[in-house]
Amino acid sequence: MTAFFVPNDTPCMRCVMKGGAESGQTCDTAGVISPAVDIVSSMQVTETLKYLTGNKNNLRRTLYTFDHWFNYQYEIKLSNVNPDCPTCQKQYFPSLKRHANTPETILCGRNTVQIHEKKEMDLSIWEERLSRVAATKRTPFLLKAELDHHIQFVLFPDGRVLVQGTEDITSARSLYDRYIGS
Ligand SMILES: [Zn+2]
C-alpha cells in the first residue's frame, strides 16, 4: 500500500490506520515479491515529482492498496485529520518511542534477533570468555561463537550482537543474558 502524506495538510498514517499499522502482515508471514517494491516506489516517486513541481492538484489523495499476486487493488479516500491524533496533532510518536526503547530487533527472514545494548565490545576479551563455552572464530570485523548446532552469536565492535538460530525475542534475550550479560 502507498499514500502520499503532507504534514499539516493531509491526515497522517496514524489518522488513517487508527491505532497504527502494526497488525498487518510482515515480510516474514506473507513474503514480498520484488516487483511489489518496484510498483510502490514508482508510485511514490511519481507523487513526489508532482509535489516538487507544484502540481499539487494532481496528487493522489488516496491510500492505494494492491496485491498483484492475488490480482486485486483498491483505493480509499484519505480520511479527514483526526483532531485527537497523538502523532500529527500532538507530536507524539508512539511507534518510534517503542522501538527506541527496545534493544532487540528481529531481523526479518534471517532467523536472527539483534540485540544492541552495549556501546562497544572488545572482541579479544569476548573471544577469550566465549571460547570456554563455544567454538569461536574471529575476523578483524566480528567474532562468531557457535554455542551448539542451532545457536550462534555474532559480536561486533560497536556492541551489536546477533543471536542466530531463533526469531523468538524472549529466548534470544535469555541466551544473551546467560552468555553476554549486562
Ligand atoms: Zn494524524
Backbone and ligand atoms as CSV (ligand in chain L), in Angstrom:
chain,resi,resn,atom,element,x,y,z
A,1,MET,N,N,0.844,-1.190,0.000
A,1,MET,CA,C,0.000,0.000,0.000
A,1,MET,C,C,0.877,1.236,0.000
A,2,THR,N,N,0.338,2.301,-0.548
A,2,THR,CA,C,1.092,3.542,-0.591
A,2,THR,C,C,0.122,4.720,-0.517
A,3,ALA,N,N,0.568,5.782,0.115
A,3,ALA,CA,C,-0.209,7.020,0.176
A,3,ALA,C,C,0.789,8.161,0.308
A,4,PHE,N,N,0.344,9.341,-0.079
A,4,PHE,CA,C,1.232,10.498,-0.029
A,4,PHE,C,C,0.767,11.391,1.127
A,5,PHE,N,N,1.592,11.507,2.134
A,5,PHE,CA,C,1.224,12.275,3.318
A,5,PHE,C,C,1.974,13.602,3.319
A,6,VAL,N,N,1.238,14.681,3.566
A,6,VAL,CA,C,1.858,16.000,3.651
A,6,VAL,C,C,1.577,16.557,5.049
A,7,PRO,N,N,2.621,16.754,5.857
A,7,PRO,CA,C,2.402,17.278,7.208
A,7,PRO,C,C,1.614,18.591,7.176
A,8,ASN,N,N,0.683,18.722,8.100
A,8,ASN,CA,C,-0.177,19.911,8.240
A,8,ASN,C,C,-1.114,20.126,7.053
A,9,ASP,N,N,-1.257,19.127,6.213
A,9,ASP,CA,C,-2.175,19.235,5.084
A,9,ASP,C,C,-3.078,18.002,5.061
A,10,THR,N,N,-2.491,16.842,4.780
A,10,THR,CA,C,-3.285,15.610,4.760
A,10,THR,C,C,-3.269,14.994,6.166
A,11,PRO,N,N,-4.188,14.024,6.405
A,11,PRO,CA,C,-4.051,13.247,7.639
A,11,PRO,C,C,-2.740,12.458,7.593
A,12,CYS,N,N,-2.297,11.986,8.734
A,12,CYS,CA,C,-1.066,11.190,8.763
A,12,CYS,C,C,-1.417,9.703,8.737
A,13,MET,N,N,-0.399,8.859,8.707
A,13,MET,CA,C,-0.608,7.404,8.668
A,13,MET,C,C,-1.411,6.930,9.878
A,14,ARG,N,N,-1.142,7.532,11.039
A,14,ARG,CA,C,-1.840,7.089,12.243
A,14,ARG,C,C,-3.320,7.499,12.215
A,15,CYS,N,N,-3.622,8.670,11.618
A,15,CYS,CA,C,-5.037,9.063,11.437
A,15,CYS,C,C,-5.758,8.014,10.590
A,16,VAL,N,N,-5.087,7.556,9.544
A,16,VAL,CA,C,-5.723,6.638,8.594
A,16,VAL,C,C,-5.856,5.245,9.188
A,17,MET,N,N,-4.776,4.766,9.847
A,17,MET,CA,C,-4.770,3.393,10.342
A,17,MET,C,C,-5.270,3.301,11.778
A,18,LYS,N,N,-5.773,4.369,12.329
A,18,LYS,CA,C,-6.224,4.425,13.727
A,18,LYS,C,C,-5.066,4.068,14.668
A,19,GLY,N,N,-5.045,2.869,15.189
A,19,GLY,CA,C,-4.026,2.531,16.189
A,19,GLY,C,C,-2.646,2.277,15.635
A,20,GLY,N,N,-2.373,2.638,14.388
A,20,GLY,CA,C,-1.072,2.339,13.815
A,20,GLY,C,C,-1.171,1.082,12.977
A,21,ALA,N,N,-0.187,0.895,12.131
A,21,ALA,CA,C,-0.244,-0.188,11.152
A,21,ALA,C,C,0.534,-1.404,11.635
A,22,GLU,N,N,0.302,-1.806,12.884
A,22,GLU,CA,C,1.157,-2.848,13.437
A,22,GLU,C,C,0.569,-4.244,13.352
A,23,SER,N,N,-0.722,-4.329,12.933
A,23,SER,CA,C,-1.326,-5.648,12.928
A,23,SER,C,C,-1.283,-6.278,11.539
A,24,GLY,N,N,-0.684,-5.592,10.576
A,24,GLY,CA,C,-0.648,-6.125,9.228
A,24,GLY,C,C,0.327,-7.278,9.101
A,25,GLN,N,N,0.334,-7.885,7.941
A,25,GLN,CA,C,1.267,-8.979,7.714
A,25,GLN,C,C,2.668,-8.415,7.522
A,26,THR,N,N,3.648,-9.232,7.738
A,26,THR,CA,C,5.028,-8.797,7.594
A,26,THR,C,C,5.685,-9.591,6.474
A,27,CYS,N,N,6.917,-9.221,6.140
A,27,CYS,CA,C,7.604,-9.974,5.085
A,27,CYS,C,C,7.899,-11.394,5.544
A,28,ASP,N,N,7.897,-11.632,6.876
A,28,ASP,CA,C,8.076,-12.998,7.373
A,28,ASP,C,C,6.846,-13.847,7.135
A,29,THR,N,N,5.670,-13.243,7.387
A,29,THR,CA,C,4.455,-14.059,7.334
A,29,THR,C,C,3.869,-14.114,5.937
A,30,ALA,N,N,4.043,-13.046,5.155
A,30,ALA,CA,C,3.407,-13.018,3.835
A,30,ALA,C,C,4.418,-13.108,2.694
A,31,GLY,N,N,5.628,-12.609,2.917
A,31,GLY,CA,C,6.621,-12.578,1.849
A,31,GLY,C,C,6.435,-11.343,0.986
A,32,VAL,N,N,7.491,-10.947,0.300
A,32,VAL,CA,C,7.425,-9.790,-0.597
A,32,VAL,C,C,8.071,-10.204,-1.913
A,33,ILE,N,N,7.352,-10.008,-3.028
A,33,ILE,CA,C,7.991,-10.242,-4.322
A,33,ILE,C,C,8.591,-8.913,-4.778
A,34,SER,N,N,9.739,-8.975,-5.404
A,34,SER,CA,C,10.443,-7.725,-5.703
A,34,SER,C,C,9.662,-6.779,-6.614
A,35,PRO,N,N,8.829,-7.261,-7.572
A,35,PRO,CA,C,8.060,-6.291,-8.368
A,35,PRO,C,C,7.160,-5.406,-7.506
A,36,ALA,N,N,6.689,-5.913,-6.357
A,36,ALA,CA,C,5.835,-5.094,-5.493
A,36,ALA,C,C,6.601,-3.866,-5.010
A,37,VAL,N,N,7.876,-4.053,-4.740
A,37,VAL,CA,C,8.704,-2.924,-4.295
A,37,VAL,C,C,8.855,-1.917,-5.435
A,38,ASP,N,N,9.056,-2.421,-6.653
A,38,ASP,CA,C,9.188,-1.531,-7.821
A,38,ASP,C,C,7.918,-0.719,-8.045
A,39,ILE,N,N,6.766,-1.389,-7.921
A,39,ILE,CA,C,5.489,-0.708,-8.175
A,39,ILE,C,C,5.277,0.408,-7.158
A,40,VAL,N,N,5.475,0.077,-5.876
A,40,VAL,CA,C,5.259,1.087,-4.826
A,40,VAL,C,C,6.245,2.239,-4.987
A,41,SER,N,N,7.512,1.913,-5.246
A,41,SER,CA,C,8.487,3.009,-5.333
A,41,SER,C,C,8.211,3.884,-6.550
A,42,SER,N,N,7.756,3.309,-7.672
A,42,SER,CA,C,7.402,4.126,-8.839
A,42,SER,C,C,6.264,5.079,-8.509
A,43,MET,N,N,5.273,4.577,-7.788
A,43,MET,CA,C,4.143,5.433,-7.428
A,43,MET,C,C,4.586,6.536,-6.474
A,44,GLN,N,N,5.454,6.195,-5.541
A,44,GLN,CA,C,5.935,7.204,-4.589
A,44,GLN,C,C,6.724,8.297,-5.298
A,45,VAL,N,N,7.587,7.881,-6.229
A,45,VAL,CA,C,8.393,8.874,-6.951
A,45,VAL,C,C,7.487,9.767,-7.801
A,46,THR,N,N,6.467,9.158,-8.428
A,46,THR,CA,C,5.545,9.957,-9.244
A,46,THR,C,C,4.864,11.030,-8.401
A,47,GLU,N,N,4.352,10.650,-7.237
A,47,GLU,CA,C,3.682,11.634,-6.374
A,47,GLU,C,C,4.667,12.706,-5.909
A,48,THR,N,N,5.894,12.293,-5.625
A,48,THR,CA,C,6.899,13.257,-5.165
A,48,THR,C,C,7.225,14.264,-6.267
A,49,LEU,N,N,7.316,13.771,-7.513
A,49,LEU,CA,C,7.580,14.685,-8.641
A,49,LEU,C,C,6.445,15.693,-8.793
A,50,LYS,N,N,5.215,15.217,-8.673
A,50,LYS,CA,C,4.074,16.143,-8.757
A,50,LYS,C,C,4.193,17.206,-7.673
A,51,TYR,N,N,4.510,16.759,-6.466
A,51,TYR,CA,C,4.579,17.686,-5.332
A,51,TYR,C,C,5.696,18.704,-5.534
A,52,LEU,N,N,6.867,18.218,-5.930
A,52,LEU,CA,C,8.028,19.110,-6.041
A,52,LEU,C,C,7.897,20.088,-7.202
A,53,THR,N,N,7.114,19.707,-8.229
A,53,THR,CA,C,6.945,20.611,-9.365
A,53,THR,C,C,5.701,21.489,-9.209
A,54,GLY,N,N,5.067,21.435,-8.035
A,54,GLY,CA,C,3.954,22.328,-7.748
A,54,GLY,C,C,2.624,21.866,-8.322
A,55,ASN,N,N,2.563,20.639,-8.808
A,55,ASN,CA,C,1.304,20.136,-9.379
A,55,ASN,C,C,0.460,19.445,-8.299
A,56,LYS,N,N,0.146,20.221,-7.278
A,56,LYS,CA,C,-0.489,19.606,-6.115
A,56,LYS,C,C,-1.927,19.162,-6.388
A,57,ASN,N,N,-2.565,19.801,-7.378
A,57,ASN,CA,C,-3.938,19.390,-7.683
A,57,ASN,C,C,-4.001,17.970,-8.241
A,58,ASN,N,N,-2.880,17.511,-8.787
A,58,ASN,CA,C,-2.878,16.167,-9.374
A,58,ASN,C,C,-2.489,15.080,-8.375
A,59,LEU,N,N,-2.153,15.464,-7.163
A,59,LEU,CA,C,-1.705,14.454,-6.195
A,59,LEU,C,C,-2.795,13.418,-5.944
A,60,ARG,N,N,-2.389,12.183,-5.778
A,60,ARG,CA,C,-3.319,11.101,-5.463
A,60,ARG,C,C,-3.665,11.209,-3.981
A,61,ARG,N,N,-4.887,11.549,-3.699
A,61,ARG,CA,C,-5.294,11.756,-2.294
A,61,ARG,C,C,-5.971,10.506,-1.754
A,62,THR,N,N,-5.347,9.381,-1.988
A,62,THR,CA,C,-5.947,8.116,-1.546
A,62,THR,C,C,-4.874,7.226,-0.924
A,63,LEU,N,N,-5.366,6.234,-0.219
A,63,LEU,CA,C,-4.498,5.135,0.192
A,63,LEU,C,C,-4.707,4.038,-0.842
A,64,TYR,N,N,-3.657,3.769,-1.606
A,64,TYR,CA,C,-3.750,2.790,-2.696
A,64,TYR,C,C,-3.213,1.457,-2.188
A,65,THR,N,N,-4.029,0.434,-2.328
A,65,THR,CA,C,-3.649,-0.900,-1.832
A,65,THR,C,C,-3.736,-1.893,-2.987
A,66,PHE,N,N,-2.739,-2.712,-3.132
A,66,PHE,CA,C,-2.810,-3.707,-4.206
A,66,PHE,C,C,-2.146,-5.003,-3.769
A,67,ASP,N,N,-2.569,-6.076,-4.415
A,67,ASP,CA,C,-1.892,-7.359,-4.266
A,67,ASP,C,C,-1.902,-7.992,-5.653
A,68,HIS,N,N,-0.800,-7.847,-6.368
A,68,HIS,CA,C,-0.773,-8.318,-7.753
A,68,HIS,C,C,-0.619,-9.831,-7.845
A,69,TRP,N,N,-0.368,-10.452,-6.712
A,69,TRP,CA,C,-0.305,-11.918,-6.716
A,69,TRP,C,C,-1.718,-12.489,-6.759
A,70,PHE,N,N,-2.592,-11.869,-5.949
A,70,PHE,CA,C,-3.988,-12.328,-5.914
A,70,PHE,C,C,-4.900,-11.407,-6.732
A,71,ASN,N,N,-4.268,-10.495,-7.497
A,71,ASN,CA,C,-4.975,-9.719,-8.524
A,71,ASN,C,C,-6.081,-8.818,-7.987
A,72,TYR,N,N,-5.793,-8.074,-6.946
A,72,TYR,CA,C,-6.778,-7.074,-6.560
A,72,TYR,C,C,-6.081,-5.755,-6.251
A,73,GLN,N,N,-6.824,-4.704,-6.349
A,73,GLN,CA,C,-6.330,-3.394,-5.972
A,73,GLN,C,C,-7.513,-2.519,-5.614
A,74,TYR,N,N,-7.327,-1.641,-4.705
A,74,TYR,CA,C,-8.385,-0.689,-4.395
A,74,TYR,C,C,-7.783,0.565,-3.796
A,75,GLU,N,N,-8.590,1.622,-3.817
A,75,GLU,CA,C,-8.156,2.896,-3.263
A,75,GLU,C,C,-9.219,3.392,-2.313
A,76,ILE,N,N,-8.805,3.919,-1.210
A,76,ILE,CA,C,-9.786,4.593,-0.359
A,76,ILE,C,C,-9.342,6.037,-0.175
A,77,LYS,N,N,-10.324,6.937,-0.170
A,77,LYS,CA,C,-10.005,8.344,0.042
A,77,LYS,C,C,-9.402,8.513,1.423
A,78,LEU,N,N,-8.383,9.347,1.521
A,78,LEU,CA,C,-7.814,9.605,2.834
A,78,LEU,C,C,-8.881,10.262,3.701
A,79,SER,N,N,-8.992,9.763,4.924
A,79,SER,CA,C,-9.985,10.320,5.846
A,79,SER,C,C,-9.583,11.745,6.229
A,80,ASN,N,N,-10.423,12.404,6.986
A,80,ASN,CA,C,-10.046,13.722,7.497
A,80,ASN,C,C,-9.020,13.563,8.615
A,81,VAL,N,N,-8.336,14.652,8.898
A,81,VAL,CA,C,-7.400,14.621,10.025
A,81,VAL,C,C,-8.183,14.317,11.299
A,82,ASN,N,N,-7.680,13.370,12.086
A,82,ASN,CA,C,-8.291,13.065,13.371
A,82,ASN,C,C,-7.830,14.116,14.383
A,83,PRO,N,N,-8.755,14.955,14.889
A,83,PRO,CA,C,-8.325,16.044,15.778
A,83,PRO,C,C,-7.664,15.541,17.056
A,84,ASP,N,N,-7.906,14.252,17.395
A,84,ASP,CA,C,-7.276,13.693,18.598
A,84,ASP,C,C,-6.027,12.874,18.269
A,85,CYS,N,N,-5.577,12.929,17.029
A,85,CYS,CA,C,-4.437,12.091,16.642
A,85,CYS,C,C,-3.208,12.459,17.477
A,86,PRO,N,N,-2.614,11.456,18.177
A,86,PRO,CA,C,-1.454,11.776,19.007
A,86,PRO,C,C,-0.246,12.217,18.178
A,87,THR,N,N,-0.196,11.766,16.933
A,87,THR,CA,C,1.020,11.994,16.148
A,87,THR,C,C,0.996,13.320,15.399
A,88,CYS,N,N,0.036,13.512,14.467
A,88,CYS,CA,C,0.104,14.751,13.680
A,88,CYS,C,C,-0.462,15.943,14.447
A,89,GLN,N,N,-1.273,15.704,15.494
A,89,GLN,CA,C,-1.823,16.826,16.246
A,89,GLN,C,C,-1.023,17.149,17.502
A,90,LYS,N,N,-0.475,16.105,18.126
A,90,LYS,CA,C,0.199,16.337,19.419
A,90,LYS,C,C,1.689,16.036,19.376
A,91,GLN,N,N,2.187,15.694,18.194
A,91,GLN,CA,C,3.625,15.450,18.004
A,91,GLN,C,C,4.164,14.369,18.941
A,92,TYR,N,N,3.349,13.343,19.153
A,92,TYR,CA,C,3.785,12.214,19.969
A,92,TYR,C,C,3.877,11.005,19.037
A,93,PHE,N,N,4.996,10.294,19.078
A,93,PHE,CA,C,5.260,9.243,18.091
A,93,PHE,C,C,5.441,7.898,18.796
A,94,PRO,N,N,4.325,7.270,19.199
A,94,PRO,CA,C,4.435,6.048,19.998
A,94,PRO,C,C,5.199,4.937,19.291
A,95,SER,N,N,5.067,4.802,17.978
A,95,SER,CA,C,5.768,3.702,17.300
A,95,SER,C,C,7.272,3.888,17.373
A,96,LEU,N,N,7.737,5.119,17.182
A,96,LEU,CA,C,9.176,5.369,17.249
A,96,LEU,C,C,9.688,5.159,18.663
A,97,LYS,N,N,8.908,5.615,19.629
A,97,LYS,CA,C,9.314,5.501,21.023
A,97,LYS,C,C,9.471,4.042,21.418
A,98,ARG,N,N,8.500,3.231,21.004
A,98,ARG,CA,C,8.529,1.815,21.368
A,98,ARG,C,C,9.812,1.157,20.856
A,99,HIS,N,N,10.209,1.492,19.604
A,99,HIS,CA,C,11.397,0.847,19.058
A,99,HIS,C,C,12.671,1.395,19.694
A,100,ALA,N,N,12.649,2.706,19.996
A,100,ALA,CA,C,13.854,3.306,20.544
A,100,ALA,C,C,14.181,2.722,21.917
A,101,ASN,N,N,13.125,2.285,22.641
A,101,ASN,CA,C,13.356,1.787,23.986
A,101,ASN,C,C,13.670,0.299,24.026
A,102,THR,N,N,13.642,-0.349,22.893
A,102,THR,CA,C,13.832,-1.789,22.868
A,102,THR,C,C,15.143,-2.116,22.169
A,103,PRO,N,N,16.096,-2.723,22.874
A,103,PRO,CA,C,17.365,-3.024,22.214
A,103,PRO,C,C,17.270,-4.193,21.234
A,104,GLU,N,N,16.175,-4.999,21.350
A,104,GLU,CA,C,16.095,-6.183,20.488
A,104,GLU,C,C,15.367,-5.860,19.184
A,105,THR,N,N,15.886,-6.403,18.085
A,105,THR,CA,C,15.241,-6.277,16.782
A,105,THR,C,C,15.249,-7.648,16.124
A,106,ILE,N,N,14.113,-8.064,15.592
A,106,ILE,CA,C,14.102,-9.315,14.826
A,106,ILE,C,C,14.525,-8.985,13.410
A,107,LEU,N,N,15.555,-9.666,12.908
A,107,LEU,CA,C,15.994,-9.422,11.535
A,107,LEU,C,C,15.155,-10.301,10.621
A,108,CYS,N,N,14.310,-9.605,9.909
A,108,CYS,CA,C,13.260,-10.217,9.127
A,108,CYS,C,C,13.777,-11.299,8.178
A,109,GLY,N,N,13.231,-12.500,8.282
A,109,GLY,CA,C,13.549,-13.565,7.343
A,109,GLY,C,C,14.938,-14.159,7.505
A,110,ARG,N,N,15.640,-13.807,8.561
A,110,ARG,CA,C,17.014,-14.307,8.714
A,110,ARG,C,C,17.191,-15.168,9.951
A,111,ASN,N,N,16.077,-15.487,10.608
A,111,ASN,CA,C,16.133,-16.351,11.781
A,111,ASN,C,C,17.128,-15.819,12.808
A,112,THR,N,N,17.096,-14.522,13.000
A,112,THR,CA,C,18.096,-13.857,13.831
A,112,THR,C,C,17.453,-12.721,14.628
A,113,VAL,N,N,17.881,-12.591,15.870
A,113,VAL,CA,C,17.488,-11.437,16.675
A,113,VAL,C,C,18.748,-10.616,16.953
A,114,GLN,N,N,18.667,-9.323,16.698
A,114,GLN,CA,C,19.804,-8.453,17.009
A,114,GLN,C,C,19.546,-7.760,18.347
A,115,ILE,N,N,20.548,-7.763,19.204
A,115,ILE,CA,C,20.441,-7.056,20.482
A,115,ILE,C,C,21.563,-6.026,20.518
A,116,HIS,N,N,21.174,-4.771,20.592
A,116,HIS,CA,C,22.194,-3.705,20.593
A,116,HIS,C,C,22.050,-2.932,21.897
A,117,GLU,N,N,22.777,-3.382,22.888
A,117,GLU,CA,C,22.624,-2.813,24.215
A,117,GLU,C,C,23.911,-2.140,24.673
A,118,LYS,N,N,25.041,-2.756,24.327
A,118,LYS,CA,C,26.331,-2.186,24.747
A,118,LYS,C,C,26.793,-1.179,23.708
A,119,LYS,N,N,27.610,-0.227,24.159
A,119,LYS,CA,C,28.101,0.793,23.237
A,119,LYS,C,C,29.312,0.313,22.449
A,120,GLU,N,N,30.059,-0.603,23.028
A,120,GLU,CA,C,31.198,-1.176,22.305
A,120,GLU,C,C,31.545,-2.522,22.930
A,121,MET,N,N,32.264,-3.326,22.170
A,121,MET,CA,C,32.703,-4.621,22.685
A,121,MET,C,C,34.136,-4.842,22.249
A,122,ASP,N,N,34.968,-5.210,23.208
A,122,ASP,CA,C,36.358,-5.569,22.888
A,122,ASP,C,C,36.357,-7.038,22.472
A,123,LEU,N,N,36.515,-7.275,21.189
A,123,LEU,CA,C,36.336,-8.636,20.681
A,123,LEU,C,C,37.366,-9.605,21.245
A,124,SER,N,N,38.573,-9.130,21.562
A,124,SER,CA,C,39.566,-10.076,22.079
A,124,SER,C,C,39.175,-10.557,23.475
A,125,ILE,N,N,38.601,-9.666,24.292
A,125,ILE,CA,C,38.118,-10.092,25.612
A,125,ILE,C,C,36.987,-11.098,25.467
A,126,TRP,N,N,36.066,-10.786,24.560
A,126,TRP,CA,C,34.916,-11.686,24.389
A,126,TRP,C,C,35.322,-12.999,23.754
A,127,GLU,N,N,36.334,-12.982,22.925
A,127,GLU,CA,C,36.821,-14.239,22.346
A,127,GLU,C,C,37.342,-15.148,23.450
A,128,GLU,N,N,38.087,-14.556,24.376
A,128,GLU,CA,C,38.632,-15.346,25.476
A,128,GLU,C,C,37.506,-15.923,26.337
A,129,ARG,N,N,36.530,-15.086,26.662
A,129,ARG,CA,C,35.429,-15.559,27.517
A,129,ARG,C,C,34.597,-16.636,26.844
A,130,LEU,N,N,34.195,-16.351,25.607
A,130,LEU,CA,C,33.245,-17.263,24.959
A,130,LEU,C,C,33.909,-18.546,24.470
A,131,SER,N,N,35.222,-18.520,24.277
A,131,SER,CA,C,35.881,-19.738,23.788
A,131,SER,C,C,35.835,-20.854,24.834
A,132,ARG,N,N,35.500,-20.493,26.076
A,132,ARG,CA,C,35.351,-21.540,27.101
A,132,ARG,C,C,34.072,-22.351,26.909
A,133,VAL,N,N,33.075,-21.740,26.289
A,133,VAL,CA,C,31.777,-22.422,26.170
A,133,VAL,C,C,31.336,-22.621,24.721
A,134,ALA,N,N,32.072,-22.056,23.785
A,134,ALA,CA,C,31.606,-22.106,22.400
A,134,ALA,C,C,32.793,-22.207,21.454
A,135,ALA,N,N,32.522,-22.680,20.250
A,135,ALA,CA,C,33.548,-22.671,19.202
A,135,ALA,C,C,33.576,-21.256,18.623
A,136,THR,N,N,34.715,-20.584,18.743
A,136,THR,CA,C,34.753,-19.185,18.310
A,136,THR,C,C,35.590,-19.032,17.047
A,137,LYS,N,N,35.264,-17.994,16.308
A,137,LYS,CA,C,36.009,-17.671,15.099
A,137,LYS,C,C,36.065,-16.149,15.003
A,138,ARG,N,N,37.269,-15.619,14.827
A,138,ARG,CA,C,37.443,-14.171,14.892
A,138,ARG,C,C,37.924,-13.649,13.555
A,139,THR,N,N,37.358,-12.523,13.116
A,139,THR,CA,C,37.887,-11.801,11.965
A,139,THR,C,C,38.170,-10.384,12.456
A,140,PRO,N,N,38.783,-9.533,11.640
A,140,PRO,CA,C,39.005,-8.154,12.106
A,140,PRO,C,C,37.692,-7.419,12.392
A,141,PHE,N,N,36.577,-7.917,11.873
A,141,PHE,CA,C,35.324,-7.169,11.951
A,141,PHE,C,C,34.304,-7.762,12.910
A,142,LEU,N,N,34.460,-9.017,13.257
A,142,LEU,CA,C,33.433,-9.654,14.085
A,142,LEU,C,C,33.996,-10.889,14.779
A,143,LEU,N,N,33.212,-11.348,15.751
A,143,LEU,CA,C,33.535,-12.590,16.452
A,143,LEU,C,C,32.315,-13.491,16.384
A,144,LYS,N,N,32.521,-14.714,15.889
A,144,LYS,CA,C,31.422,-15.682,15.876
A,144,LYS,C,C,31.631,-16.669,17.009
A,145,ALA,N,N,30.572,-17.012,17.688
A,145,ALA,CA,C,30.642,-18.013,18.755
A,145,ALA,C,C,29.484,-18.981,18.563
A,146,GLU,N,N,29.824,-20.213,18.206
A,146,GLU,CA,C,28.791,-21.212,17.945
A,146,GLU,C,C,28.541,-21.993,19.222
A,147,LEU,N,N,27.377,-21.744,19.832
A,147,LEU,CA,C,27.077,-22.385,21.115
A,147,LEU,C,C,26.736,-23.854,20.928
A,148,ASP,N,N,25.923,-24.135,19.941
A,148,ASP,CA,C,25.643,-25.519,19.553
A,148,ASP,C,C,25.269,-25.475,18.079
A,149,HIS,N,N,24.708,-26.539,17.577
A,149,HIS,CA,C,24.449,-26.558,16.136
A,149,HIS,C,C,23.325,-25.610,15.731
A,150,HIS,N,N,22.555,-25.151,16.730
A,150,HIS,CA,C,21.400,-24.333,16.379
A,150,HIS,C,C,21.611,-22.853,16.650
A,151,ILE,N,N,22.427,-22.531,17.619
A,151,ILE,CA,C,22.531,-21.140,18.067
A,151,ILE,C,C,23.959,-20.631,17.895
A,152,GLN,N,N,24.068,-19.456,17.291
A,152,GLN,CA,C,25.370,-18.831,17.126
A,152,GLN,C,C,25.246,-17.345,17.460
A,153,PHE,N,N,26.219,-16.813,18.168
A,153,PHE,CA,C,26.302,-15.376,18.400
A,153,PHE,C,C,27.269,-14.769,17.396
A,154,VAL,N,N,26.963,-13.577,16.930
A,154,VAL,CA,C,27.939,-12.807,16.161
A,154,VAL,C,C,28.077,-11.463,16.856
A,155,LEU,N,N,29.280,-11.158,17.339
A,155,LEU,CA,C,29.523,-9.929,18.091
A,155,LEU,C,C,30.279,-8.931,17.214
A,156,PHE,N,N,29.914,-7.659,17.336
A,156,PHE,CA,C,30.580,-6.605,16.578
A,156,PHE,C,C,31.194,-5.589,17.535
A,157,PRO,N,N,32.277,-4.930,17.102
A,157,PRO,CA,C,32.933,-3.954,17.990
A,157,PRO,C,C,32.013,-2.813,18.430
A,158,ASP,N,N,30.965,-2.507,17.640
A,158,ASP,CA,C,30.078,-1.397,18.036
A,158,ASP,C,C,29.026,-1.826,19.065
A,159,GLY,N,N,29.129,-3.070,19.543
A,159,GLY,CA,C,28.240,-3.502,20.615
A,159,GLY,C,C,27.050,-4.331,20.158
A,160,ARG,N,N,26.866,-4.454,18.845
A,160,ARG,CA,C,25.748,-5.265,18.370
A,160,ARG,C,C,26.048,-6.743,18.541
A,161,VAL,N,N,25.013,-7.498,18.908
A,161,VAL,CA,C,25.144,-8.952,18.976
A,161,VAL,C,C,23.989,-9.557,18.191
A,162,LEU,N,N,24.314,-10.408,17.232
A,162,LEU,CA,C,23.275,-11.155,16.525
A,162,LEU,C,C,23.132,-12.514,17.193
A,163,VAL,N,N,21.916,-12.860,17.565
A,163,VAL,CA,C,21.637,-14.205,18.061
A,163,VAL,C,C,20.995,-14.945,16.898
A,164,GLN,N,N,21.777,-15.818,16.268
A,164,GLN,CA,C,21.299,-16.508,15.067
A,164,GLN,C,C,20.755,-17.878,15.447
A,165,GLY,N,N,19.648,-18.248,14.812
A,165,GLY,CA,C,19.052,-19.551,15.072
A,165,GLY,C,C,17.730,-19.446,15.803
A,166,THR,N,N,17.265,-18.215,16.045
A,166,THR,CA,C,15.952,-18.025,16.652
A,166,THR,C,C,15.369,-16.703,16.187
A,167,GLU,N,N,14.048,-16.634,16.167
A,167,GLU,CA,C,13.388,-15.353,15.940
A,167,GLU,C,C,12.562,-14.987,17.155
A,168,ASP,N,N,12.756,-15.748,18.224
A,168,ASP,CA,C,11.983,-15.508,19.435
A,168,ASP,C,C,12.788,-14.586,20.357
A,169,ILE,N,N,12.245,-13.389,20.576
A,169,ILE,CA,C,12.993,-12.387,21.339
A,169,ILE,C,C,13.270,-12.867,22.754
A,170,THR,N,N,12.290,-13.569,23.352
A,170,THR,CA,C,12.471,-13.997,24.747
A,170,THR,C,C,13.624,-14.994,24.862
A,171,SER,N,N,13.675,-15.969,23.950
A,171,SER,CA,C,14.767,-16.936,24.075
A,171,SER,C,C,16.097,-16.302,23.672
A,172,ALA,N,N,16.093,-15.392,22.687
A,172,ALA,CA,C,17.339,-14.696,22.336
A,172,ALA,C,C,17.831,-13.878,23.525
A,173,ARG,N,N,16.884,-13.225,24.172
A,173,ARG,CA,C,17.226,-12.391,25.333
A,173,ARG,C,C,17.812,-13.251,26.456
A,174,SER,N,N,17.239,-14.426,26.687
A,174,SER,CA,C,17.751,-15.232,27.796
A,174,SER,C,C,19.128,-15.804,27.456
A,175,LEU,N,N,19.363,-16.157,26.196
A,175,LEU,CA,C,20.707,-16.601,25.799
A,175,LEU,C,C,21.717,-15.464,25.965
A,176,TYR,N,N,21.297,-14.276,25.559
A,176,TYR,CA,C,22.176,-13.108,25.680
A,176,TYR,C,C,22.528,-12.865,27.142
A,177,ASP,N,N,21.498,-12.869,27.995
A,177,ASP,CA,C,21.739,-12.608,29.424
A,177,ASP,C,C,22.658,-13.671,30.035
A,178,ARG,N,N,22.496,-14.898,29.532
A,178,ARG,CA,C,23.264,-16.002,30.096
A,178,ARG,C,C,24.737,-15.939,29.696
A,179,TYR,N,N,24.999,-15.597,28.451
A,179,TYR,CA,C,26.377,-15.672,27.961
A,179,TYR,C,C,27.061,-14.303,27.839
A,180,ILE,N,N,26.300,-13.258,27.622
A,180,ILE,CA,C,26.912,-11.931,27.461
A,180,ILE,C,C,26.679,-11.111,28.729
A,181,GLY,N,N,25.428,-11.099,29.183
A,181,GLY,CA,C,25.096,-10.354,30.401
A,181,GLY,C,C,25.071,-8.857,30.170
A,182,SER,N,N,24.738,-8.130,31.231
A,182,SER,CA,C,24.584,-6.680,31.046
A,182,SER,C,C,25.839,-5.947,31.502
L,1,ZN,ZN,ZN,-2.612,12.035,12.442
